[in-house]
């Protein structure tokens, strides 16, 4: 009886001693080691980083395309309303230095000085706040209050033709929403044509609008040196 049970005992002891190494081998094959978990986390983090970078790049490209489309649409609307349109020009600033005008259009009621903003998403900001904020997905950016900014450009135009009504208009392109009530001169691109159609300053005693527009054109600084000076001014500020 003892002879029969002895081999079984020896076998049981051998299996018991070998079990940790067997378990370890199975863990290596079927599970994740510390090194494996670390590599997995790094791979996931890398994939997320690439996704975020790609999304940011795609958003930047989309914004550039949207800006070009917005400018073309504004240009088309303005030229359909008046033959006297200027865009992307520099004037002596109302308070010194230089200022840049996005668009100006001569109408029967006077001159509209138009600033364009190309954003999607949500815009936060009130008329008296120095900066507004745009949130578009994961992108968050601050920009100067366009009402205050364009008022300086409008005054620069008024200095050129002091007897002519000149008013400020801010146009937002893109699918943008505002969190607070807008002033009447802050509009979406879709409202630009109707805004120009209703644009009336009241009685105006200007007889020669052609001379007025020629004065504006003559005041515009279109030479390369003025453009460089303006760019330097932006860099300094």
NORPE-V907833 format. One record per pair of residues at least 24 apart in sequence whose C-alpha atoms are under 7 Angstrom apart, sorted by sequence separation. I is the first residue (numbers start at 0). J is the second residue. D is the distance in whole Angstrom. If there is no record, write none. Layout:
I,J,D
I,J,D
This chain:
81,105,7
145,169,7
81,106,7
114,149,6
112,153,6
66,117,5
160,211,7
100,152,6
99,152,7
112,165,7
118,171,7
122,175,7
98,152,6
109,163,6
110,164,6
111,165,6
112,166,6
113,167,6
114,168,6
115,169,6
116,170,6
117,171,6
118,172,6
119,173,5
120,174,6
121,175,6
122,176,6
123,177,6
109,164,5
110,165,5
111,166,5
112,167,5
113,168,5
114,169,5
115,170,5
116,171,5
117,172,5
118,173,5
119,174,5
120,175,5
121,176,5
122,177,5
123,178,6
109,165,6
110,166,6
111,167,6
112,168,6
113,169,6
114,170,6
115,171,6
116,172,6
117,173,6
119,175,5
120,176,6
121,177,6
122,178,6
159,215,6
111,168,7
118,175,6
93,151,6
159,218,7
93,154,6
93,155,4
92,155,5
91,155,7
90,155,7
108,198,7
108,199,5
108,200,5
108,201,7
69,172,6
65,173,7
76,192,6
90,218,7
90,219,5
89,219,6
90,220,6
88,219,6
89,220,5
88,220,7
89,221,7
97,229,6
88,221,7
